[in-house]
Amino acid sequence: MANVTINSLSSTSAASLTGGHYLVIDNGATTTKLAALSAAIQTITTLGGGGASVVKSFSSGVLSQRDIVGGTGITVTENTNDLTLSVTQGDIDISNLAGIASFDLSGADNSSSLFLSSVNLASNVTGTLPIANGGTGQTSFAANSVLLGGASISTAVLDADKEILVGTSSGPEMKTLTAGSNISITQNNSLDTLTVGFTKGNYIESGDNVTLGDVTVGDLTIGTLSSSSTGTVTQATSLSTGVTLNAVGGTITLFSDAITANTNTQFTVTNDQVSATSVIFLSREFQSSTAADNGVHISLASVSNGSFVINITHTGNQDAASIVRKIHFFVLG
């Protein structure tokens, strides 16, 4: 094809271009021959096909376009000269961003970035929180119930007086306190107290007056038998003069006089601790070891309500001299 001087661009127009068409550009120093207009003018093959468009690469004279597409919670808006990325509240899908090694969320907080630095169990959690995650695994509890730990959380309801939680072989259980014989249980909710009382029953405590009744004892060993009250009294005038001593046990100092051989003398001891069924124990204390005094004996003559009578009997054949003599007694029953 011969060189042609172009005076009008309209004279060079063609319906289509082929590999046989060229464009020669001469700037006076150099001449450039272009095989086609596409070698001089690059184009973006597709614009805005899937979102906001940017130029990604250039190859063989072609500018290739790629789209920025918003994921879950992200909206991309294409403006005249820029792009706007908007984030809506909710979950943001950032699981498939190839080429991004890590995210720095150190500056994130609840108020500005929608990333949680703490969890509000009232608003940020739904469903039932299991035990493994710090919850109870329960959605509700009955009123007045207590939690019982284990592989799963169970409850025991304590909603009545005298109910307590006790350990059993199968775990804690609710039990009701029940008063047994001679025992009372009183609950005062205003004072937050639970009082256990004991009433007189089949036991003996200090200060009790015990009536044994008809008791048969096979072998009974007593270390010390002591009385709740004791006293002393001295007989006046003669060995037959009565004395008064209101005590369970006591000592009677006899009138100091000689005792005639082969005689018996009686005197009455008035005592309000004595009943007609009482058992009276007597023992003598004579400050003499003569044969005559060895023949003097004491014994119980009779017992009635409020008194008992003592015999002083001399079975020897020699008079017993006048010495200090004492009689000890103990009232049983």
C-alpha positions as CSV (number, residue, x, y, z in Angstrom):
1,M,0.0,0.0,0.0
2,A,1.4,3.4,-1.0
3,N,1.9,6.1,1.6
4,V,-1.1,8.4,1.9
5,T,-1.3,11.9,3.2
6,I,-4.4,12.2,5.5
7,N,-6.1,15.5,5.2
8,S,-9.3,14.3,6.8
9,L,-9.8,11.5,9.4
10,S,-13.2,10.8,7.8
11,S,-11.3,9.6,4.7
12,T,-9.6,6.8,6.8
13,S,-12.7,5.5,8.5
14,A,-13.5,1.9,7.9
15,A,-16.3,-0.4,8.9
16,S,-13.8,-2.9,10.5
17,L,-10.1,-3.5,11.0
18,T,-8.1,-6.5,10.2
19,G,-4.5,-7.6,10.6
20,G,-3.7,-5.9,7.3
21,H,-4.5,-2.4,8.6
22,Y,-1.8,-0.3,10.2
23,L,-1.5,3.1,11.8
24,V,1.7,5.1,11.2
25,I,2.6,7.8,13.6
26,D,5.4,10.2,12.6
27,N,6.6,12.9,15.0
28,G,9.3,14.2,12.7
29,A,12.1,12.2,14.3
30,T,10.8,8.7,14.4
31,T,8.1,6.8,12.7
32,T,6.0,4.2,14.6
33,K,3.9,1.6,12.8
34,L,1.1,0.1,14.9
35,A,-0.6,-3.1,13.9
36,A,-3.9,-2.2,15.4
37,L,-5.5,0.5,17.5
38,S,-5.7,-1.9,20.4
39,A,-2.0,-1.7,20.7
40,A,-2.3,2.0,21.5
41,I,-5.6,2.3,23.3
42,Q,-6.1,-0.1,26.3
43,T,-9.6,-1.0,27.4
44,I,-11.3,-2.5,30.5
45,T,-13.0,-5.6,29.2
46,T,-15.9,-5.5,31.7
47,L,-17.0,-2.8,34.1
48,G,-19.2,-3.3,37.1
49,G,-20.3,-6.9,36.4
50,G,-20.4,-8.1,40.0
51,G,-20.0,-5.0,42.2
52,A,-17.6,-2.0,42.3
53,S,-14.9,-2.3,39.7
54,V,-11.1,-1.7,39.9
55,V,-8.3,-2.4,37.4
56,K,-6.4,-5.5,38.5
57,S,-3.9,-6.4,35.7
58,F,-2.6,-5.6,32.2
59,S,-1.8,-8.3,29.7
60,S,-1.3,-8.3,26.0
61,G,-2.7,-4.8,25.7
62,V,-5.8,-5.5,27.8
63,L,-6.7,-4.0,31.1
64,S,-8.6,-6.6,33.2
65,Q,-11.3,-5.6,35.7
66,R,-12.2,-7.3,39.0
67,D,-15.0,-6.6,41.4
68,I,-15.0,-5.9,45.1
69,V,-18.1,-7.7,46.4
70,G,-19.4,-7.2,49.9
71,G,-19.7,-10.2,52.2
72,T,-22.1,-10.8,55.1
73,G,-22.6,-7.6,57.0
74,I,-20.5,-5.5,54.4
75,T,-21.9,-3.4,51.7
76,V,-19.7,-1.9,48.8
77,T,-20.9,1.2,47.0
78,E,-19.2,2.6,43.9
79,N,-18.9,6.3,43.7
80,T,-17.6,8.6,40.9
81,N,-14.0,8.6,42.1
82,D,-14.0,6.2,45.1
83,L,-15.5,3.2,46.9
84,T,-17.5,3.2,50.1
85,L,-17.5,0.1,52.4
86,S,-20.4,0.1,55.0
87,V,-20.6,-2.4,57.9
88,T,-24.0,-3.3,59.4
89,Q,-24.4,-4.7,62.9
90,G,-24.2,-8.4,63.0
91,D,-21.8,-11.2,62.1
92,I,-19.0,-10.3,59.6
93,D,-17.7,-13.1,57.4
94,I,-13.9,-12.7,57.2
95,S,-13.1,-16.4,56.8
96,N,-12.2,-16.3,53.1
97,L,-9.9,-13.4,52.6
98,A,-6.9,-15.0,50.8
99,G,-3.6,-13.3,51.3
100,I,-4.4,-11.8,54.7
101,A,-2.2,-13.5,57.3
102,S,-3.8,-12.0,60.5
103,F,-6.1,-9.3,61.9
104,D,-5.1,-6.9,64.6
105,L,-8.2,-6.4,66.9
106,S,-6.3,-5.0,69.9
107,G,-8.1,-1.7,69.6
108,A,-11.6,-3.2,69.2
109,D,-14.2,-2.6,71.9
110,N,-17.9,-3.0,72.3
111,S,-18.8,0.7,71.6
112,S,-17.0,1.4,68.4
113,S,-16.0,-1.7,66.5
114,L,-18.8,-4.2,67.1
115,F,-16.3,-6.7,68.3
116,L,-17.1,-8.0,71.9
117,S,-14.4,-7.6,74.5
118,S,-16.9,-8.9,77.2
119,V,-20.1,-11.0,77.1
120,N,-23.4,-9.7,78.4
121,L,-25.2,-12.8,79.4
122,A,-28.6,-11.0,79.1
123,S,-28.2,-9.8,75.5
124,N,-25.2,-11.5,73.9
125,V,-26.1,-15.1,74.7
126,T,-29.1,-17.2,73.6
127,G,-30.2,-20.7,74.5
128,T,-29.1,-22.7,77.6
129,L,-25.5,-22.2,78.8
130,P,-24.0,-25.7,79.6
131,I,-22.0,-26.5,82.7
132,A,-18.8,-26.9,80.6
133,N,-19.1,-23.2,79.6
134,G,-19.8,-21.9,83.1
135,G,-23.6,-22.3,83.1
136,T,-26.0,-24.6,84.8
137,G,-27.5,-26.4,81.9
138,Q,-31.0,-25.4,83.2
139,T,-33.5,-23.0,81.8
140,S,-35.5,-22.5,85.0
141,F,-35.6,-23.4,88.7
142,A,-38.5,-24.0,91.1
143,A,-39.0,-21.5,93.8
144,N,-37.0,-22.1,97.1
145,S,-34.7,-24.6,95.4
146,V,-31.0,-25.1,96.0
147,L,-28.5,-26.3,93.3
148,L,-26.8,-29.7,93.6
149,G,-23.7,-30.1,91.6
150,G,-22.6,-33.1,89.5
151,A,-22.3,-34.2,85.9
152,S,-25.6,-32.4,85.6
153,I,-27.2,-29.8,87.9
154,S,-30.1,-31.0,89.9
155,T,-32.1,-29.2,92.6
156,A,-33.8,-29.8,96.0
157,V,-36.7,-27.7,97.1
158,L,-36.8,-26.5,100.7
159,D,-40.1,-24.7,101.1
160,A,-41.5,-25.9,104.5
161,D,-40.5,-25.6,108.1
162,K,-38.0,-28.1,109.6
163,E,-36.6,-29.1,106.2
164,I,-32.8,-29.5,105.9
165,L,-30.3,-30.7,103.3
166,V,-28.4,-33.9,104.4
167,G,-25.9,-36.1,102.8
168,T,-26.8,-39.6,101.7
169,S,-25.0,-42.4,99.9
170,S,-26.6,-41.2,96.7
171,G,-25.9,-37.5,97.3
172,P,-27.6,-34.6,99.1
173,E,-31.3,-34.9,99.7
174,M,-34.0,-32.9,101.4
175,K,-35.1,-34.4,104.8
176,T,-37.7,-33.2,107.3
177,L,-36.8,-33.0,111.0
178,T,-39.2,-35.1,113.0
179,A,-39.3,-35.1,116.8
180,G,-39.0,-38.5,118.5
181,S,-40.1,-39.6,121.9
182,N,-39.6,-36.9,124.7
183,I,-38.1,-34.5,122.1
184,S,-39.6,-31.3,120.8
185,I,-38.5,-29.2,117.8
186,T,-39.5,-25.6,117.5
187,Q,-38.7,-23.4,114.5
188,N,-38.9,-19.6,114.8
189,N,-38.6,-18.0,111.3
190,S,-38.5,-14.5,112.6
191,L,-35.5,-15.2,114.8
192,D,-34.0,-17.7,112.3
193,T,-33.7,-20.4,115.0
194,L,-34.4,-24.1,115.3
195,T,-34.6,-25.2,118.9
196,V,-34.5,-28.9,120.0
197,G,-35.9,-29.6,123.5
198,F,-35.8,-32.7,125.7
199,T,-38.6,-33.6,128.1
200,K,-38.4,-36.1,131.0
201,G,-38.2,-39.6,129.8
202,N,-36.3,-42.8,130.4
203,Y,-33.2,-41.1,131.6
204,I,-31.9,-39.6,134.9
205,E,-30.2,-36.2,135.3
206,S,-28.8,-34.3,138.2
207,G,-31.4,-33.1,140.6
208,D,-34.0,-35.7,139.7
209,N,-36.0,-37.6,142.3
210,V,-36.0,-41.1,140.9
211,T,-38.6,-43.7,141.8
212,L,-37.5,-47.1,140.6
213,G,-40.7,-48.9,141.4
214,D,-40.5,-52.7,141.2
215,V,-37.0,-53.2,139.8
216,T,-35.2,-56.5,139.8
217,V,-31.5,-56.2,139.7
218,G,-29.3,-59.2,139.2
219,D,-25.8,-57.8,139.9
220,L,-25.5,-54.1,140.9
221,T,-22.2,-52.5,141.6
222,I,-22.2,-49.1,143.2
223,G,-19.0,-47.1,143.7
224,T,-20.3,-44.4,146.0
225,L,-23.8,-44.0,147.4
226,S,-24.3,-40.4,148.5
227,S,-27.3,-38.5,149.8
228,S,-28.7,-35.2,148.6
229,S,-29.0,-33.9,152.2
230,T,-27.3,-34.9,155.4
231,G,-27.3,-33.6,159.0
232,T,-26.5,-34.3,162.6
233,V,-28.4,-34.3,165.9
234,T,-27.6,-35.0,169.5
235,Q,-29.9,-36.9,171.8
236,A,-30.9,-35.1,175.1
237,T,-31.9,-36.3,178.5
238,S,-31.8,-40.1,178.0
239,L,-31.3,-43.0,175.5
240,S,-35.0,-43.1,175.0
241,T,-35.4,-39.4,174.1
242,G,-36.6,-38.9,170.6
243,V,-34.7,-36.8,168.0
244,T,-35.7,-34.9,164.9
245,L,-33.4,-34.8,161.8
246,N,-35.0,-34.1,158.4
247,A,-32.4,-35.4,156.0
248,V,-31.8,-38.4,153.8
249,G,-28.7,-39.3,155.7
250,G,-27.3,-38.2,159.1
251,T,-25.5,-38.9,162.3
252,I,-27.3,-39.2,165.8
253,T,-25.1,-38.8,168.8
254,L,-26.6,-40.8,171.6
255,F,-27.1,-39.5,175.1
256,S,-24.0,-40.3,177.1
257,D,-25.2,-42.9,179.7
258,A,-24.4,-46.5,180.8
259,I,-26.3,-49.3,179.2
260,T,-27.6,-52.0,181.6
261,A,-26.9,-55.6,180.5
262,N,-29.8,-57.7,179.1
263,T,-32.0,-54.6,178.3
264,N,-33.5,-53.0,175.2
265,T,-34.2,-49.3,174.8
266,Q,-36.1,-47.6,171.9
267,F,-36.2,-44.0,170.7
268,T,-38.0,-42.3,167.7
269,V,-36.3,-40.4,164.9
270,T,-38.7,-37.9,163.3
271,N,-37.7,-37.3,159.6
272,D,-39.8,-35.9,156.8
273,Q,-37.8,-37.8,154.2
274,V,-39.1,-41.1,155.4
275,S,-42.2,-42.9,154.1
276,A,-43.8,-46.1,155.3
277,T,-42.1,-48.0,152.5
278,S,-38.6,-46.5,153.0
279,V,-35.6,-48.7,153.6
280,I,-33.5,-47.4,156.5
281,F,-29.8,-48.4,156.7
282,L,-28.2,-48.2,160.2
283,S,-24.6,-48.5,161.4
284,R,-23.1,-47.9,164.9
285,E,-20.0,-46.0,165.9
286,F,-18.9,-46.8,169.5
287,Q,-15.7,-45.4,170.9
288,S,-15.0,-48.5,173.0
289,S,-13.7,-52.0,172.4
290,T,-14.7,-53.5,175.8
291,A,-16.5,-56.8,176.0
292,A,-19.5,-55.0,177.5
293,D,-19.8,-52.6,174.5
294,N,-19.4,-55.4,172.1
295,G,-22.7,-56.8,173.4
296,V,-24.6,-53.6,172.5
297,H,-26.4,-53.7,169.2
298,I,-28.8,-51.4,167.2
299,S,-31.6,-52.4,164.9
300,L,-34.7,-50.9,163.2
301,A,-37.9,-51.5,165.2
302,S,-40.5,-49.9,162.8
303,V,-40.9,-47.4,159.9
304,S,-43.9,-45.1,159.2
305,N,-44.6,-41.9,157.3
306,G,-42.3,-39.2,158.7
307,S,-40.4,-41.3,161.3
308,F,-38.6,-44.5,162.2
309,V,-37.8,-46.3,165.6
310,I,-34.4,-47.6,166.6
311,N,-33.7,-50.4,169.1
312,I,-30.6,-50.2,171.4
313,T,-30.2,-53.8,172.7
314,H,-27.6,-55.0,175.2
315,T,-27.3,-58.8,175.0
316,G,-24.3,-59.1,177.3
317,N,-24.2,-59.8,181.0
318,Q,-22.1,-56.8,181.9
319,D,-23.2,-53.2,182.0
320,A,-21.7,-51.0,179.3
321,A,-20.0,-47.9,180.7
322,S,-21.0,-44.4,179.7
323,I,-19.1,-43.4,176.6
324,V,-19.7,-41.4,173.3
325,R,-21.9,-43.5,171.0
326,K,-23.1,-42.6,167.5
327,I,-25.6,-44.1,165.1
328,H,-25.5,-43.3,161.3
329,F,-28.6,-43.7,159.1
330,F,-29.4,-43.5,155.4
331,V,-32.9,-43.4,154.0
332,L,-33.6,-45.1,150.7
333,G,-37.0,-44.5,149.1
